[in-house]
Amino acid sequence: MNIQLPHLGDGIESAVVLAVLVKPGDTITKDQPILELETDKAVASIPSPSGGTVESVLVLVGDTVRMGTPVLAVAGEGGSGESTTNGHAPLANASPISTTGNGSVTTTATTAVVAVAPQNMGKYTQRGNHQSVVTSPTIRQLADVFGLDLTRIAGTGLGGRITVEDVQAYVSHIQHKAFEAPVVSAPASAPNRVVADPLPDFAKWGPIERRPLPSLRKKIAAKMSQSWAMVPHVTQFDEADITHIMTLRKKYVAAYEKAGCKLTVTGLVIKAVAKTLSRFLHFNASLDTERDELIIKQYINLGIAVDTDNGLIVPVIKGVEEKRILELSQELAVVSEKARTRQIGVEDLQGGTFTISNLGSLGVGAFTPIVNTPEVAIVGLSKGVSKPVVVNGEVVIRTMLPISLSYDHRVIDGADAARFVRAMIEEIETLSESEVEVG
């Protein structure tokens, strides 16, 4: 039988094979890890749904795989030992292929005529011979069945490897040429698509190096572009006097270390933000443009932006309003470490209602964070700075924390944003010691 890739999680359509953990002839057991995959934001091992003897491995390192992709042919125990032709799943199980107006490839439940030509139609010219093509056995088998000339497809995978997406784009190109469908104009209400100008040949001026974008960076780029294009951003700047909470931090930092975590400014601010959100419910919301409704969440799940070697990852701490600062700090330590080691689960990245981004440890001043859609606001924290301020008519040295609140102006007006920031600053400056105490 063939072992197929299971559902990877909501919002995850594909993954890249980082490692194949078994080989032909190996005896495997149920739940034994067989693959290591990289999704947009995490690295995860895939367990086998049954035991048996591996007859063949149907994927290679670097392949892009989706739910239902055959990955192993296995005989014995859970399997009958029978597999489909050449060890591949029946082609009837494959989803029909279509393209969107911008040439990107999607899978659909029914076949549709392509209305707009892919933008990359000019790239399909013959290259080399079949022996020079780098791709997986699965794709070669697909090409044999459909009679596709793989030498005409430019691979975008590692080392020029032809991926499933490359084949899908090529098939949609052929379909377009066959039907010559007319170009469909975008509705008047649709936003104009911005097409980048072709890049110059930078090599004319000196040596260059091309580095493929990691899957996480591509995901971040798409997410940020979508948010910036769709959300009218406004950013409100202010400062909070954190002298009081820094005193609390110094007093309790050792106790928190004994409890297995660090007492950080982020951990202290999380609670203050949660209290503020409970007073300003429309900041803890999402805009449903289809129904013209505001979805206000009755829970507070805070996303915490974590800087990793692979890029920005935003794990979510759930039920913040019900937890003490010690518990929040412990959870923050766990999810931050999981994010940095790419061992974080999909469930840890979902369900956020508001995001905090703290760049203070990098020594920067105020900045403009981009709203993490479908949320409607995000807070940026910068480096705390000791400076003279006037308190009760006297000049004193206080530690001031620059705060940046970016928000969706479709939902939040400037006056509301100002009131939110002032309320949040009040919560930070008057944080009770009882909230910080251990035990």
C-alpha positions in Angstrom: 0.0 0.0 0.0 1.0 3.6 -0.3 1.3 5.9 2.7 0.0 9.3 1.9 0.8 12.6 3.5 -1.9 13.5 6.1 -3.6 16.8 6.7 -0.8 19.2 7.8 -3.1 21.7 9.7 -5.4 24.6 8.9 -4.0 27.1 6.5 -1.0 24.9 5.5 -1.3 23.7 1.9 2.2 22.3 1.3 5.5 21.5 2.9 9.1 20.8 1.9 10.8 17.5 2.6 13.8 18.2 4.8 14.8 14.6 5.5 13.6 11.1 4.7 14.1 9.0 7.9 13.6 5.5 6.4 14.9 3.6 3.4 13.7 0.6 1.3 14.0 -2.6 3.3 13.4 -0.9 6.7 10.8 -2.4 9.0 8.7 0.4 10.4 6.1 0.5 13.2 2.9 2.5 13.6 3.7 6.2 14.7 7.4 5.9 13.8 8.7 9.1 12.3 9.2 8.6 8.5 9.7 12.2 7.2 10.8 15.6 8.5 8.9 18.4 6.8 9.3 22.2 6.8 6.0 24.1 6.6 5.7 27.9 6.5 6.6 28.3 10.1 7.6 25.0 11.7 9.6 21.8 11.3 7.7 18.7 12.1 8.2 14.9 11.8 5.5 12.8 10.2 4.6 9.5 11.9 3.7 6.4 9.9 -0.1 5.6 10.2 0.8 1.8 10.1 3.6 -0.7 10.3 5.3 -2.8 7.6 8.3 -3.1 5.4 9.3 -0.1 3.2 9.3 -1.2 -0.4 10.2 2.2 -1.9 10.4 5.9 -1.0 8.4 8.0 -3.3 9.7 11.5 -2.4 13.1 13.1 -2.2 14.7 15.8 0.0 13.7 19.2 -1.5 10.3 18.0 -2.9 7.3 20.1 -2.2 4.4 17.8 -1.0 0.8 18.3 -0.2 -1.9 16.4 1.6 -2.5 13.1 -0.2 0.9 12.9 -1.8 2.2 9.3 -1.7 5.4 9.2 0.3 6.1 5.5 0.9 5.1 2.2 -0.5 4.8 -0.3 2.4 4.1 -4.0 2.5 3.0 -6.2 5.5 1.1 -5.5 8.7 -1.2 -2.6 7.9 -0.8 -3.0 4.2 -1.7 -5.5 1.5 1.7 -5.2 -0.2 -0.1 -4.0 -3.3 0.4 -0.6 -4.7 -0.7 1.5 -7.6 1.3 1.6 -10.8 5.0 2.3 -10.2 4.2 2.8 -6.5 2.2 6.0 -7.1 -1.3 7.0 -6.0 -4.1 6.8 -8.7 -4.1 10.0 -10.7 -7.8 10.2 -10.3 -7.2 11.4 -6.7 -5.3 14.5 -7.9 -7.1 17.8 -7.8 -7.7 19.6 -11.1 -5.4 22.6 -11.8 -6.3 26.2 -12.5 -4.7 29.5 -12.2 -5.6 32.8 -10.7 -5.5 36.1 -12.6 -1.9 36.8 -11.4 -0.6 33.4 -12.7 -0.4 31.7 -9.3 -1.5 28.1 -9.1 -4.4 26.8 -7.1 -6.2 23.5 -6.9 -10.0 23.4 -7.3 -12.7 20.8 -6.9 -13.9 21.2 -10.5 -12.1 21.9 -13.8 -12.4 25.5 -15.0 -11.3 27.2 -18.1 -8.4 29.6 -17.5 -9.5 33.1 -18.1 -6.1 34.9 -17.8 -2.8 33.9 -19.1 0.1 33.2 -16.7 2.6 36.0 -16.6 5.5 33.6 -17.1 4.3 32.2 -20.5 7.6 33.1 -22.1 9.7 30.9 -19.9 8.7 27.5 -21.4 11.4 26.8 -23.9 13.4 23.5 -24.3 16.4 23.1 -22.0 18.9 20.3 -22.3 17.7 16.7 -22.4 15.7 14.4 -20.1 18.8 13.1 -18.4 19.6 16.7 -17.2 16.2 17.2 -15.6 16.3 17.2 -11.8 13.0 16.2 -10.2 11.4 13.5 -8.1 10.2 10.1 -9.3 6.6 11.1 -8.6 6.8 14.0 -11.0 8.6 11.9 -13.7 5.8 9.4 -13.4 3.2 12.1 -13.8 5.1 13.4 -16.9 5.1 10.0 -18.4 1.4 9.5 -17.9 0.5 12.9 -19.4 3.2 13.1 -22.0 4.8 16.2 -20.6 8.2 17.3 -21.8 10.1 18.1 -18.6 12.9 19.7 -20.5 10.6 22.7 -21.3 9.9 23.4 -17.6 12.2 25.7 -15.6 12.6 24.3 -12.1 12.3 26.7 -9.1 13.3 24.2 -6.4 16.7 23.7 -4.8 19.4 23.3 -7.5 16.9 23.9 -10.3 14.7 20.9 -9.2 11.3 20.8 -10.9 8.5 21.0 -8.3 4.8 20.1 -8.3 4.1 23.9 -8.5 6.3 24.1 -11.6 4.4 21.3 -13.4 1.1 22.9 -12.4 2.1 26.2 -13.8 3.2 24.6 -17.1 -0.1 22.6 -17.4 -2.1 25.8 -16.9 0.1 27.5 -19.6 -0.7 24.6 -22.0 -4.4 24.8 -21.1 -4.5 28.6 -21.8 -2.8 28.1 -25.2 -5.3 25.4 -26.1 -8.4 27.4 -25.2 -7.2 30.9 -25.9 -9.7 32.2 -23.4 -10.3 36.0 -23.5 -8.8 38.1 -20.7 -11.4 38.9 -18.0 -11.3 42.4 -16.7 -11.1 42.7 -12.9 -14.3 44.1 -11.2 -14.3 47.9 -10.7 -14.3 47.3 -6.9 -11.1 45.1 -7.0 -7.9 46.8 -6.0 -5.4 47.5 -8.7 -2.6 44.9 -8.9 0.9 46.3 -8.8 3.3 44.7 -11.2 6.9 45.2 -10.5 9.2 46.5 -13.2 11.7 44.0 -14.6 15.0 44.1 -12.6 18.1 45.3 -14.4 21.1 43.0 -14.9 23.0 43.8 -11.7 25.9 41.6 -12.9 26.9 44.4 -15.3 28.2 46.4 -12.4 30.0 43.7 -10.4 29.7 40.2 -8.9 26.4 39.1 -7.5 25.0 36.1 -5.6 21.5 34.7 -5.9 20.0 33.1 -2.8 16.6 31.4 -3.0 14.1 32.8 -0.5 13.4 30.3 2.3 9.7 29.2 2.5 9.3 31.2 5.8 10.6 34.4 4.3 8.3 34.0 1.3 5.3 33.5 3.6 6.3 36.6 5.6 6.6 38.6 2.4 3.2 37.6 1.2 1.6 38.2 4.6 3.1 41.6 5.1 2.3 42.7 1.5 -1.3 41.6 1.9 -1.7 43.4 5.2 -0.1 46.6 3.9 -2.1 46.6 0.7 -5.5 45.8 2.3 -5.3 47.7 5.7 -5.2 51.5 5.9 -2.4 51.7 8.6 -2.1 54.5 11.1 0.5 54.5 13.9 0.2 56.2 17.3 3.4 56.9 19.3 3.8 57.5 23.0 6.0 56.7 26.0 5.3 54.7 29.3 7.2 55.3 32.5 8.5 51.8 33.3 10.6 52.8 36.4 8.0 51.1 38.6 7.9 47.8 36.7 11.6 47.7 36.3 11.9 47.9 40.1 9.4 45.0 40.4 11.4 43.0 37.8 14.6 43.5 39.8 12.9 42.4 43.0 11.4 39.2 41.5 13.8 38.2 38.7 15.6 35.6 40.9 12.3 34.0 42.0 11.2 33.7 38.4 14.5 32.0 37.4 13.9 29.4 40.2 10.5 28.8 38.5 12.2 28.1 35.2 11.6 31.3 33.3 12.7 35.0 33.0 10.8 38.0 34.2 11.0 40.3 31.2 9.4 43.6 30.2 7.4 41.7 27.6 6.0 39.4 30.3 5.0 42.4 32.4 3.5 44.3 29.5 1.4 41.3 28.3 -0.8 41.6 31.4 -1.2 45.3 31.0 -2.2 44.9 27.4 -4.7 42.2 28.2 -6.3 44.5 30.8 -6.5 47.3 28.3 -8.1 45.1 25.6 -10.8 44.1 28.1 -11.8 47.8 28.2 -11.5 48.4 24.4 -13.2 45.4 22.9 -13.0 46.6 19.3 -9.2 46.4 19.4 -9.6 42.7 20.1 -11.6 42.1 16.9 -11.5 41.2 13.2 -13.3 42.9 10.4 -15.6 40.7 8.2 -15.8 42.6 5.0 -18.1 40.0 3.4 -20.8 40.6 5.9 -19.8 44.2 7.0 -19.6 43.0 10.6 -17.0 43.4 13.3 -16.2 40.1 15.0 -15.4 40.9 18.7 -13.6 38.0 20.5 -14.6 37.3 24.1 -11.2 35.9 24.8 -7.7 37.4 24.7 -5.0 35.5 22.9 -1.8 37.5 22.4 0.7 36.8 19.6 4.3 37.5 20.6 6.6 38.2 17.7 9.8 36.2 18.1 13.0 36.9 16.2 14.6 33.6 14.9 17.4 32.7 12.6 14.8 31.7 10.0 12.7 34.9 10.3 9.8 36.3 12.3 7.5 33.8 14.0 4.5 34.8 16.0 3.4 32.1 18.6 0.2 32.8 20.5 -0.4 32.7 24.2 -4.0 31.9 24.8 -6.4 32.9 27.6 -4.1 35.7 28.8 -6.8 37.5 30.7 -7.1 34.5 33.1 -3.4 34.0 33.9 -0.9 35.5 36.3 2.4 37.0 35.1 4.4 34.0 36.3 2.3 31.6 34.2 2.5 33.9 31.2 6.3 34.2 31.6 6.6 30.4 31.7 4.5 30.0 28.6 6.4 32.8 26.9 9.7 31.0 27.6 8.4 27.7 26.2 6.8 29.0 22.9 9.8 31.3 22.2 12.2 28.5 22.5 10.0 26.3 20.3 9.8 29.1 17.7 13.6 29.5 17.6 14.2 25.8 17.2 11.4 25.5 14.6 9.7 22.8 16.7 6.5 24.9 17.3 3.2 23.3 16.4 0.6 24.8 14.1 -1.8 25.1 17.0 0.7 27.4 18.8 0.5 29.8 15.8 -3.2 30.1 15.5 -6.0 32.0 17.3 -4.3 35.3 18.0 -6.5 38.3 18.7 -3.7 41.0 19.2 0.1 41.1 18.7 3.0 42.5 20.6 6.4 43.1 18.9 9.3 43.9 21.2 12.5 45.2 19.6 13.9 46.7 22.8 16.6 44.1 23.2 18.0 45.2 19.8 18.4 48.7 21.0 16.1 50.5 18.6 13.7 53.4 19.1 10.1 53.8 18.0 9.1 51.9 14.9 6.0 51.2 12.8 4.8 47.6 13.1 2.5 46.2 10.5 -0.9 44.9 11.6 -1.0 41.1 11.8 -4.2 40.5 9.8 -7.0 39.5 10.5 -6.3 41.3 13.7 -6.9 45.1 13.8 -4.0 46.4 15.9 -0.5 45.7 17.0 1.8 47.2 19.7 5.5 47.7 19.2 7.8 48.1 22.2 11.2 49.7 21.8 14.3 50.1 24.0 13.7 51.6 27.5 15.8 54.8 28.0 16.6 56.6 31.2 16.1 60.3 30.7 15.0 63.4 32.6 11.2 64.0 32.8 9.1 66.3 34.8 7.1 64.7 37.7 5.0 66.8 40.1 6.9 69.9 38.9 10.4 68.4 39.5 12.9 67.1 37.0 13.7 63.5 37.8 15.4 60.6 35.9 12.9 57.9 34.8 13.1 54.9 32.5 10.8 55.6 29.6 9.5 52.9 27.1 8.7 54.1 23.6 5.3 52.5 22.4 4.0 52.3 18.9 0.4 51.3 18.2 -0.5 50.5 14.6 -4.1 50.0 13.8 -6.7 49.4 11.1 -8.3 52.8 10.4 -11.4 51.0 9.0 -12.2 49.8 12.5 -10.4 52.2 14.8 -10.4 56.0 14.8 -7.4 58.2 15.9 -9.2 59.3 19.1 -9.9 55.7 20.1 -6.3 54.8 19.4 -5.1 57.7 21.6 -7.4 56.6 24.5 -6.2 53.0 24.1 -2.6 54.0 24.3 -3.1 56.2 27.3 -5.1 53.4 29.1 -2.4 50.9 28.3 0.3 53.2 29.7 -1.8 53.7 32.8 -2.0 49.9 33.2 1.8 49.6 32.8 2.7 52.3 35.2 0.3 51.1 37.9 0.8 47.4 37.6 0.2 45.8 41.0 2.9 44.0 42.8 0.4 41.3 43.6 0.3 40.5 39.9 4.0 39.8 39.8 4.4 37.9 43.1 5.3 34.2 43.0 3.0 31.8 44.8 
